[in-house]
Amino acid sequence: MHDSAVNQVAAPYRDLCTDCGVSRSSNPKRCGSACQFIQPDYPGFETAVHGRPRNLIESDEVFFGPYLSMARAQMKEPLAGAQWTGIITRIGELLLEKGIVDAVVTVTGDPQDRWKPVPIIVTKAADMAQCRGMRMGYAPVVQYLELAKQAGHKKVAMIGIPCQVYAARALERELGFEKLLIVGSPCSDNTTTEHFHHFLSLLNKDPDSITYLEFRADYKVELRFKNGAKQEIPFLNLPLSDLPSDFFPLTCKTCVDYVNALSDITVGYMAGTGAQWVIVRNPRGQAVLDLIAPELTLEPVTTAGKRISAVQGFMKNVKLAAGGLPVNRMPNFLRPIMAWVMPRFGPRGLEFAKARVEMKGIESVLHLRQTAPHKIKNMVPKHIWTLVKRYGLNPEATEQSKPNHAP
């Protein structure tokens, strides 16, 4: 197992950077071609990774990227300490146990701060246990892909979020692994670990007692505490309006790949309705699912409710926020009513996932128009414009993607 503290170098400052690790690598200039936030080419990389770009015509691939199948999934015997039931952790263990890979590049918790992610190269299945659970913050995972190559590992799995995975795909040919499997998770927006601690302090007077936090598909955040207690907070009661304006960085406000479309298999919560949502994107991803399937309960994804009004309300608030105006707060007397209504009648399952993807597309366009309009023509791919058209957002002449960015 590679020491996660070794070979950390200072990252040069770059605008719109999530510290994915390229700027800390042996050739930081590769950021120009490997960064999701400079000039992404999703159709090109989707074709290289999956054999074809996403279907933009009357297909759910507009929302979720290329895929072969989807399912709701959970471990038959959940792993202790896992964020959900431990699917991603168990995948890493099985890949190492079966000798399918030599190493897994992922993150663990900082010894001084369990919430802070630090990259790690795991070579023994038993060591995957320390990687269970959620982290919040930036981690230069892609740098550790390069370190894995330098250490002589030829067959590698990487577990990462979308901005890390895009950079890994951009460098995949140059790194030259015999095999590179990527297990991705959809992003849930990121922030610095310091900002996250502030968020925890707004949720509970004793934030150090919180051991677990999860945004669930039933419109609630679940907290667990050192003493075994649990707490559920409806999304509508979260103190989001009390957070500083820079709590979510511009990178997260302008992310166009919320669902990690370039991973081989994606495991997340959005369409899981209480379980995990597994998206198999290509034959490599199918082989990973086949490996763990005997240990899973698999069910079809479901969909319910209507998303349009929820997305329209979100867009109204984003327009206010992007313009520097205060975000609308719901009257207190309505909060318990809406907290009861949304899990029962709001978008659920795939409809919930579609709502979140559309919200992210809207957020990306509106924030870029406000803060960096010159970047839109390069940063916003065609599938985002396809998604936001329903809500009256269309590209201006100066915002059109370049021809080679279209499918």
Residue pairs with C-beta under 8 A, 6 or more apart in sequence:
1 120
1 121
1 122
1 123
1 124
1 127
2 103
2 120
2 121
2 122
2 123
2 144
2 147
2 148
2 151
4 108
4 118
4 119
4 120
5 118
6 147
7 143
7 147
8 24
8 140
9 24
10 24
11 17
11 19
11 23
11 24
11 140
12 23
12 28
14 23
14 31
14 35
16 35
16 37
16 38
16 250
16 251
16 254
16 372
16 375
17 23
17 31
17 35
17 37
17 251
18 37
18 138
18 163
18 164
18 190
18 249
18 251
18 252
19 138
19 139
19 140
20 35
20 140
20 141
20 142
20 163
20 164
20 167
21 119
21 139
21 140
21 141
21 142
21 143
21 144
21 145
21 146
21 164
21 167
22 28
22 30
22 31
22 34
22 35
22 142
22 143
22 167
22 171
23 31
23 140
24 140
24 143
25 142
25 143
25 146
26 146
30 170
30 171
30 174
31 38
32 38
33 39
33 170
34 142
34 166
34 167
34 170
34 171
35 166
35 167
35 170
36 162
36 163
36 166
36 167
36 255
36 256
36 257
37 163
37 251
37 254
37 379
38 378
38 379
39 378
39 379
40 166
40 256
40 257
40 378
40 379
40 381
40 405
41 404
41 405
42 53
42 54
42 65
42 256
42 257
42 261
42 262
42 381
42 383
42 405
43 53
43 54
43 381
43 382
43 405
43 406
43 407
44 53
44 404
44 405
45 166
45 169
45 170
45 262
46 52
46 53
46 54
46 65
46 66
46 261
46 262
47 53
48 169
49 169
49 262
49 264
49 281
49 282
50 66
50 281
50 282
51 282
52 66
53 66
53 407
54 61
54 62
54 65
54 66
54 261
54 383
54 407
55 61
55 62
55 66
56 62
56 382
56 383
56 386
56 407
60 350
60 354
61 67
62 383
62 386
62 387
63 259
63 353
63 354
63 357
63 358
63 387
64 70
64 259
64 261
64 279
64 353
64 357
65 257
65 259
65 260
65 261
65 262
65 279
65 281
66 261
66 281
66 282
67 279
67 280
67 281
68 280
68 281
68 282
68 283
68 285
68 286
69 279
69 280
69 286
70 271
70 277
70 278
70 279
70 280
70 301
71 277
71 278
71 298
71 299
71 300
71 301
72 271
72 272
72 273
72 275
72 276
72 277
72 278
72 298
72 299
72 300
72 301
72 302
73 87
73 267
73 272
73 275
73 276
73 277
73 278
73 296
73 297
73 298
73 299
74 84
74 85
74 87
74 275
74 276
74 296
74 297
75 82
75 85
75 86
75 87
75 90
75 295
75 296
75 297
76 295
76 296
76 297
77 295
78 84
78 85
78 86
79 85
79 86
79 89
79 90
79 129
79 132
81 129
81 132
81 133
82 89
82 132
82 133
83 132
83 133
83 134
83 212
83 214
84 214
84 269
84 275
84 276
85 275
85 276
86 132
87 267
87 276
87 278
87 292
87 296
88 159
88 183
88 185
88 267
89 128
89 129
89 131
89 132
90 292
90 295
91 157
91 183
91 265
91 267
91 288
91 291
91 292
92 104
92 106
92 122
92 125
92 128
92 131
92 157
92 159
92 183
93 125
93 126
93 128
94 100
94 125
94 291
94 292
95 101
95 104
95 157
95 181
95 288
95 291
96 103
96 104
96 122
96 123
96 124
96 125
96 128
97 125
98 291
100 155
100 157
100 179
100 181
100 291
101 155
101 156
101 157
101 179
101 181
102 123
102 153
102 154
102 155
102 156
103 121
103 122
103 123
103 148
103 151
103 153
103 155
103 156
103 157
104 121
104 122
104 123
104 128
104 156
104 157
104 158
104 159
105 119
105 120
105 121
105 122
105 141
105 144
105 145
105 148
105 156
105 157
105 158
105 159
105 160
106 119
106 120
106 122
106 128
106 131
106 141
106 158
106 159
106 160
107 117
107 118
107 119
107 120
107 131
107 135
107 139
107 141
107 159
108 117
108 118
108 120
108 130
108 131
109 115
109 116
109 117
109 118
109 130
109 133
109 135
110 116
110 117
110 118
113 193
114 133
114 211
115 134
115 135
115 136
115 137
115 193
115 196
115 197
116 135
116 136
116 137
116 193
117 135
117 136
117 137
117 138
117 139
117 193
118 139
119 139
119 140
119 141
119 143
119 144
120 130
120 131
120 144
121 144
121 147
121 148
121 151
121 153
122 128
122 131
123 153
131 159
133 212
134 212
134 213
134 214
136 190
136 191
136 193
136 196
137 190
137 191
137 192
137 193
137 196
138 190
138 192
139 164
141 158
141 160
141 164
141 168
142 160
142 164
142 167
142 168
142 171
145 156
145 158
145 168
145 171
145 175
146 171
146 175
148 156
149 156
149 175
149 176
149 177
153 177
154 177
154 178
154 179
155 177
155 178
155 179
156 177
156 179
156 180
156 181
157 180
157 181
157 182
157 183
158 164
158 165
158 168
158 180
158 181
158 182
158 183
159 182
159 183
159 184
159 185
160 168
160 182
160 183
160 184
160 185
160 260
160 263
161 184
161 185
161 187
161 190
161 260
162 184
162 186
162 187
162 255
162 257
162 258
162 259
162 260
162 261
162 262
163 187
163 251
163 255
163 257
165 182
165 184
165 260
165 262
165 263
166 257
166 262
168 180
168 182
169 182
169 262
172 180
181 264
181 284
181 288
182 262
182 263
182 264
183 263
183 264
183 265
183 266
183 267
183 288
184 260
184 262
184 263
184 264
184 265
184 266
184 267
185 260
185 266
185 267
185 268
186 258
186 259
186 260
186 266
186 268
186 269
186 270
186 277
187 252
187 255
187 257
187 258
187 260
188 215
188 269
189 248
189 252
189 255
190 248
190 249
190 251
190 252
191 199
191 247
191 248
191 249
191 252
195 243
195 244
195 246
195 247
197 207
198 243
198 244
198 247
199 239
199 243
199 247
200 207
200 210
200 213
201 207
202 239
202 242
202 243
203 210
203 221
203 223
203 233
203 238
203 239
204 210
204 223
204 231
209 225
209 226
209 227
210 223
210 224
210 225
211 224
211 225
211 226
212 222
212 223
212 224
213 221
213 222
213 223
213 224
214 221
214 222
214 269
215 221
215 235
215 269
216 222
216 269
216 274
217 269
217 270
217 271
217 272
217 273
217 274
217 348
217 349
217 352
218 273
218 274
218 343
219 234
219 235
219 236
219 339
219 342
219 343
219 346
220 232
220 233
220 234
220 235
220 343
221 232
221 233
221 235
221 238
222 230
222 231
222 232
223 230
223 231
223 232
223 233
224 230
224 231
225 231
234 335
234 339
234 342
235 339
235 342
236 330
236 335
236 338
236 339
236 342
237 335
237 339
240 327
241 326
241 327
241 329
245 321
250 367
250 371
250 372
253 363
253 364
253 367
254 363
254 364
254 367
254 368
254 372
254 379
255 360
255 364
256 360
256 361
256 364
256 379
256 380
256 381
256 383
256 384
258 356
258 357
258 360
259 266
259 268
259 270
259 279
259 353
259 357
260 266
260 268
261 281
263 281
263 285
264 281
264 282
264 284
264 285
264 288
265 278
265 279
265 280
265 281
265 284
265 285
265 286
265 288
265 289
266 277
266 278
266 279
266 281
266 285
267 276
267 277
267 278
267 279
268 276
268 277
269 276
269 277
270 277
270 352
270 353
270 356
271 277
271 301
271 303
271 349
271 350
271 352
271 353
272 301
273 301
273 302
273 348
273 349
273 352
275 297
275 299
277 301
277 353
278 289
278 298
279 285
280 286
280 289
301 349
301 350
302 348
302 349
302 350
303 348
303 349
303 350
303 351
304 347
304 348
304 349
304 351
305 345
305 346
305 347
305 348
305 351
305 352
306 347
306 351
307 346
307 347
307 351
307 352
307 354
307 355
307 358
308 390
310 346
310 347
310 355
311 355
311 358
311 359
311 362
311 391
312 391
314 359
314 362
314 363
315 359
315 362
315 366
315 391
316 328
317 327
317 328
318 362
318 363
318 366
318 367
319 366
320 326
320 327
320 328
321 327
322 366
322 367
322 369
322 370
322 371
323 370
330 338
346 352
347 354
347 355
357 387
358 387
358 388
358 390
358 391
361 384
361 387
361 388
362 388
362 391
362 393
364 379
364 380
364 384
365 376
365 380
365 384
365 388
365 393
366 393
368 375
368 376
368 379
368 380
369 376
373 398
373 399
376 395
376 398
376 399
377 398
377 399
377 400
377 401
377 402
378 401
378 402
378 405
380 395
380 399
380 401
381 401
381 405
382 401
382 405
382 406
382 407
385 393
385 394
385 395
385 401
395 401
